[in-house]
């Protein structure tokens, strides 16, 4: 456990954004790029995270754009040709297909990533 804490000692992306009120587009894009690399790896394994949100993105170090995705409790393995429908995720970040009880897919995670980017640059 101690080793894991040192790997992600920068805290949650959520707290980082809240402390700054919003991020400039360049900084937000750096975080999105890092998250996208993690999502790309998951999707290459046919895994859909299904709970991408700022609280599940940990900064490796404070002041660094390197991040780690956490909380894979809702993740699903969805092999090609299989269909999974479920009401999962954090309501503020769920994709329309979740609400409409349609097939989940990698696009479900991409929707949430878009919302993270918007939340990071918007003054809410």
N, C-alpha and C positions, 0 to 999 in steps of 0.2 A: 504494500500500500504506500509506503514512503516513497518508493521509486516512482510510482504513478503520479503522486502529488508534485514531485519535482519536475516531471515532464510537462505538466500543465499548470505551472505556478502563476500564470498571468491572470487567472480568473475567467469569468464568463464574458463573452462578447456583449451580452445584455448589459452587464455592469459597466463595461468600457464605454458603450454608446450612451448610457444614461449619465455617466459622469461628465460627458462632453456635450450633452444635449443632442448633437448630431455630428456626423463625420463629414469631411469633405469628400467629394466624389472619388478622388484618387485613393484615399485611405480606404474608403468603403469598397472600392473595386479590388484592392489588394486582398482584403478579407474574403470577398466573394470568390476571387480566383483560387485561394487556398481551400475554401469550402468545396468549390467545384472539383478540384483535384480529388478530394476525398469521396465525393459523390460519384465521380467518374469511375473510381476504383470499385466502389460498391456495385455500381450498375454493371461493370464488366463481369462481376461474379453473379449477376442476376439477383442482387439484393437491393431492395428498396427500403430506405431508412424509415420513412413515414412519420417522423417526428422532428424534422429539421426546424429549428427555431433558435433564436439567439442564446437561450439558456442552455442549449445542447451543443454550443460551440465554445470550446475552451481555448484561451490564448496560451500559447506555449510559454511565453514570457511577456510581462508587461512592456508595452512599447514596441512589440514585435507583431508582424502580421501573420506569423505562422500559427495555425490553429489545429485543433484536434476535435473531431466529432465524437460525441459521447451519447449515452443512453440509447442502446439498440434494442430496448425492450419491446418495441412495437414493430421492429423490422421484420420483413418477410422475404423469404426466398421465393421468387416468382420465375420459374424456368420458362423459356420460350414455349409458346403454345398453351400455357396455363393461364387461367383467369382467377383473380382473387378480388373479391368485393368485401369491404369491411368499413365500419365507421371508426376510424382510428385517427389519432393525432391531436394536437392542441388546436382548439376551435379557431383561434386567430390566424393560424397558419395552414389550415387544411385547404386542399385544392377542391375545385367544384366537383370533381368525380367522387370525392369522399362524401360530400353532402348529398349528391344525387345517387349514391349507392351504385356507382358504375365501376368498371374494372380499374384497379390500381395499377400504376406503371411507373417507370422512371420519371415521367412527366409530373407525377405527384410530388416528388422531391424538388423538381425544378420550380414548380409554382411557389413552394415555400422559400426557396432560395431567392426568388424575385421579391417576395415580401420582406425578407431580411434586408435586402439591398435598399428597398424603399424605406423601411423603418430606420435604417442607419443614416440615410441622408435627409430625411424629412424631420422637421421640427414638429413633434406631435404634442 
